[in-house]
Amino acid sequence: MNFIYLLIEFLDELVFGVGEVALPFLRDDLHLSYTQIGLLLSLPGILAAFIEPFIGILGDVWKRRALILAGGILFTLSLFMTSISYSFLFLLCSFILFAPSSGAFVSLSQANLMDSDPARHEQNMARWTFAGSLGVLAGPLLLGLFVYFGLGWRGAYAALASFSTLCLFAALRYLPPDSVSTPSFPSVSVVFDGFRAAFSALKRGEVWRWLLLLDFADLMMDVLFSYLALYFVDVVRATETQAGIAVTVWLAMGLVTDFLFIPFIDRQRDSLRFVRVTALMELLTFAVFLLIPGFLPKLIVVIIVNLFNTGWYPILQGRLYSSLPGQSASLTAIGSVTAPFAKFFPFLIGFLADQVGLQAAMWILILGPIALLIGLPRRLPSTHGRGLG
């Protein structure tokens, strides 16, 4: 039942949406520096890169359903820990627990969705992305509601933990059984063979291409969004309410474009040309966003920035899945190779922001569209047997 996978993605992005907009509140409440914020955004992902490979390999050679449910339990626990965090260190621990838990709960659910129809990877990734956009838009609205009623970010995270519990029960009820019966825990040799098969894919330049391009593309998506509220408050000198409006408008635009992209991708014969053209427009528009003064002009331009990165994730991720037939869960392990590199960027931005200011540090993000323009293949790869749009 594909709905349960989309529900899990909705939950994950709901948490993301709350967390990124809550950063100014967390910063003020726990007296965090930019460097500490950078660590919160980077260190959990870097550490998870050493754990998630085992999760991904087990997802291919053992009981994927059990791993998803176990990840859901720890996912829920991490949200509760965040809601009661009283210091930077405790908050960091809750984030560190959250990262690999999300890898098991969410990434393996995505793998199951991809396996449900191998001929429609890009199309199902478009649906997955829309479910995530719906969740990430609901996040700021949820946080705003709890702040309005005086319950603050802690109350919002407690509500997320409660909702996560309900989603966990739904997963227990609706997750399909594993397609292959594996009654006992796999031997060390089986796990080793799984690692060898997964990492043998890294001998292919095609796999490296999609891994790196996904990481660079994320600079203009999740990494930019992570600092968006702080940027409007600290650089543009907007109020926290105005920053919340900016983030909500960004997310609403993303929701609309991700929904419209679902039928659009079905009509694309060369989806990579679409990414290349929009990357060029993104490069120019983001430079304007950083240079133009004033809250309203920046708000208008950042909406256009969001418009031009529509479709990047489902197309690039779909291409990566299609380059790894029969190894959907192992993608978690393969992705861990570049994860420390990708997760270093949020910390780098935070560190540089403490040294030279957030405005100057944000220029690092422009590497995203530049990498796409350089790294995307000029000719449409053969899609025989892959079902790519």
WORAHU-V238952 format. One record per residue. N is the residue number from 1. BURIAL is + if it has 16 or more other ideal C-beta (glycine too) atoms within 10 Angstrom, else -. Layout:
n burial
N BURIAL
N BURIAL
This chain:
n burial
1 -
2 +
3 -
4 +
5 +
6 +
7 +
8 +
9 +
10 +
11 +
12 +
13 +
14 +
15 +
16 +
17 +
18 +
19 +
20 +
21 +
22 +
23 +
24 +
25 +
26 +
27 +
28 -
29 -
30 +
31 -
32 +
33 -
34 +
35 -
36 +
37 +
38 +
39 +
40 +
41 +
42 +
43 +
44 +
45 +
46 +
47 +
48 +
49 +
50 -
51 +
52 +
53 +
54 +
55 +
56 +
57 +
58 +
59 +
60 +
61 +
62 +
63 +
64 +
65 +
66 -
67 +
68 +
69 +
70 -
71 +
72 +
73 -
74 +
75 +
76 +
77 +
78 +
79 +
80 +
81 +
82 +
83 +
84 -
85 +
86 -
87 -
88 +
89 -
90 -
91 +
92 +
93 +
94 +
95 +
96 +
97 +
98 +
99 +
100 +
101 +
102 +
103 +
104 +
105 +
106 +
107 +
108 +
109 +
110 +
111 +
112 +
113 +
114 +
115 -
116 -
117 -
118 +
119 -
120 +
121 +
122 +
123 +
124 +
125 +
126 +
127 +
128 +
129 +
130 +
131 +
132 +
133 +
134 +
135 +
136 +
137 +
138 +
139 +
140 +
141 +
142 +
143 +
144 +
145 -
146 +
147 +
148 -
149 -
150 -
151 -
152 -
153 +
154 +
155 +
156 +
157 +
158 +
159 +
160 +
161 +
162 -
163 +
164 +
165 +
166 -
167 +
168 +
169 -
170 +
171 +
172 -
173 -
174 -
175 +
176 -
177 -
178 -
179 -
180 -
181 -
182 -
183 -
184 -
185 -
186 +
187 -
188 -
189 -
190 -
191 +
192 -
193 -
194 +
195 +
196 -
197 +
198 +
199 -
200 -
201 +
202 -
203 -
204 -
205 -
206 -
207 +
208 +
209 +
210 +
211 +
212 +
213 +
214 +
215 +
216 +
217 +
218 +
219 +
220 +
221 +
222 +
223 +
224 +
225 +
226 +
227 +
228 +
229 +
230 +
231 +
232 +
233 +
234 +
235 +
236 +
237 -
238 +
239 -
240 -
241 -
242 +
243 +
244 +
245 +
246 +
247 +
248 +
249 +
250 +
251 +
252 +
253 +
254 +
255 +
256 +
257 +
258 +
259 +
260 -
261 +
262 -
263 -
264 +
265 +
266 -
267 -
268 +
269 -
270 -
271 +
272 +
273 -
274 +
275 +
276 +
277 -
278 +
279 +
280 -
281 -
282 +
283 +
284 -
285 +
286 +
287 -
288 -
289 +
290 +
291 -
292 -
293 -
294 -
295 +
296 -
297 -
298 +
299 +
300 -
301 +
302 +
303 +
304 +
305 +
306 +
307 +
308 +
309 +
310 +
311 +
312 +
313 +
314 +
315 +
316 +
317 +
318 +
319 +
320 +
321 +
322 +
323 +
324 +
325 -
326 -
327 +
328 +
329 +
330 +
331 +
332 +
333 +
334 +
335 +
336 +
337 +
338 +
339 +
340 -
341 -
342 +
343 +
344 +
345 +
346 +
347 +
348 -
349 +
350 +
351 +
352 +
353 +
354 -
355 -
356 -
357 -
358 +
359 -
360 -
361 +
362 +
363 -
364 -
365 +
366 +
367 -
368 +
369 +
370 -
371 +
372 +
373 -
374 -
375 +
376 -
377 -
378 -
379 -
380 -
381 -
382 -
383 -
384 -
385 -
386 +
387 -
388 +
389 +
